Amino acid sequence: MSISHIEHIGIAVKSIDEAIKYYEQVLGLKCYNIEEVKDQKVKTAFFKVGQTKIELLESTDPEGPIGKFLEKKGEGIHHIAFAVKGIEDQLKQSESKGVQLIDKAPRKGAEGLDIAFLHPKSTFGVLTEFCEDKKLK
């Protein structure tokens, strides 16, 4: 495994605008990017805390993954993302060790990263994301 750091922690929220106020006005963080990822039916907002980011996730469609998560579990931590090198190899290694993959191949995520998810049934209940910034190669 080639994990360099926690890339971000994803937090599902009903209202990005309301959540941004908390992170900026209470915690003193600064939102540096808001982006919609249409194929994932989500709007995202990012904050930096050291090398790690907080990613707020607001559903743009109740049938999307975040919409379903909010309906079932409410607001809160949705996933943890690890920065990796060689995302394709990381997926193959994980699968070879019995981990159920949600994504067999990487896809494009927010901030131009290649992303892929591991199923929480195989990761002790934690939705796990691998992220690779191909621009850093």
C-alpha positions in Angstrom: 0.0 0.0 0.0 1.3 3.5 -0.8 -0.7 5.9 1.3 1.0 9.2 1.9 -1.6 11.0 4.1 -5.3 11.5 4.8 -6.4 13.5 1.7 -9.7 14.6 3.2 -12.6 13.7 5.4 -16.0 13.9 3.7 -18.9 15.2 5.7 -22.5 15.0 4.4 -24.6 18.2 5.1 -28.0 19.3 4.2 -26.9 22.8 3.4 -23.4 23.7 2.3 -24.1 27.4 2.8 -25.1 26.8 6.5 -22.2 24.4 7.1 -19.7 26.9 5.6 -20.8 29.5 8.1 -19.9 27.1 11.0 -16.5 26.2 9.6 -15.6 29.8 8.9 -17.3 31.7 11.7 -16.9 29.2 14.5 -13.8 27.2 13.6 -12.0 30.1 11.7 -11.3 28.0 8.6 -11.5 29.4 5.1 -13.5 27.8 2.3 -11.2 27.8 -0.7 -13.2 25.9 -3.3 -16.8 25.2 -4.1 -17.5 22.8 -6.9 -20.3 20.7 -8.3 -19.5 17.1 -9.4 -22.5 16.4 -11.7 -21.9 12.7 -12.2 -21.9 12.1 -8.4 -24.9 14.4 -7.9 -23.1 16.5 -5.3 -21.9 20.0 -4.5 -18.6 20.2 -2.5 -16.9 22.8 -0.4 -13.3 22.4 0.8 -11.3 23.7 3.8 -7.6 23.0 4.5 -6.4 21.9 8.0 -2.7 21.4 7.7 -2.1 18.9 4.9 -5.7 17.4 5.3 -8.9 18.8 3.8 -12.4 18.8 5.0 -14.9 18.2 2.2 -18.5 19.2 2.7 -20.9 17.3 0.6 -24.4 18.6 -0.3 -26.7 16.4 -2.5 -27.9 17.9 -5.7 -30.3 15.0 -6.2 -32.2 13.0 -3.5 -31.5 9.8 -5.5 -27.7 10.5 -5.5 -25.3 8.8 -3.1 -25.2 11.8 -0.7 -29.0 12.3 -0.9 -29.5 8.6 0.1 -26.9 8.8 2.8 -28.6 11.9 4.4 -32.0 10.2 4.2 -30.8 7.1 5.9 -28.2 8.4 8.4 -28.5 12.2 8.5 -25.7 14.6 8.5 -22.2 13.6 9.6 -19.0 11.9 8.5 -19.5 10.2 5.1 -16.0 8.9 4.2 -12.3 9.1 4.8 -10.0 9.6 1.8 -6.4 8.6 1.6 -3.9 10.0 -0.9 -2.2 7.2 -2.8 0.2 6.8 -5.7 -0.8 4.2 -8.3 -4.5 4.2 -7.6 -5.1 1.3 -10.1 -2.5 -0.9 -8.3 -4.0 0.1 -4.9 -7.4 -1.1 -6.0 -6.0 -4.4 -7.3 -4.0 -5.0 -4.1 -7.1 -4.2 -2.0 -9.3 -6.6 -4.0 -6.7 -9.3 -3.9 -6.8 -9.1 -0.1 -10.6 -9.6 0.0 -11.8 -6.0 0.0 -15.0 -5.4 -1.8 -14.6 -2.5 -4.3 -17.3 0.0 -5.2 -15.1 1.2 -8.1 -13.1 -1.3 -10.0 -11.4 1.6 -11.9 -10.8 5.2 -10.9 -13.1 8.0 -12.0 -12.8 11.8 -11.8 -13.7 13.4 -8.6 -13.6 17.0 -7.2 -10.5 19.0 -7.6 -9.5 16.9 -10.6 -8.4 13.9 -8.5 -8.8 10.3 -9.7 -10.9 8.6 -7.0 -12.2 5.2 -6.2 -14.2 3.8 -3.2 -13.9 0.7 -1.1 -17.2 -0.8 0.2 -17.7 -0.2 4.0 -18.8 -3.8 4.4 -15.1 -4.6 3.9 -13.6 -1.7 5.8 -15.2 -2.1 9.2 -18.1 0.2 8.4 -16.0 3.1 7.1 -16.6 4.2 3.5 -13.0 4.5 2.2 -11.8 6.5 -0.7 -8.5 6.4 -2.6 -7.4 9.7 -4.3 -4.6 10.3 -6.7 -3.5 13.6 -8.0 -2.1 12.6 -11.4 -0.6 16.2 -11.8 1.9 15.4 -9.0 3.6 12.5 -10.8 
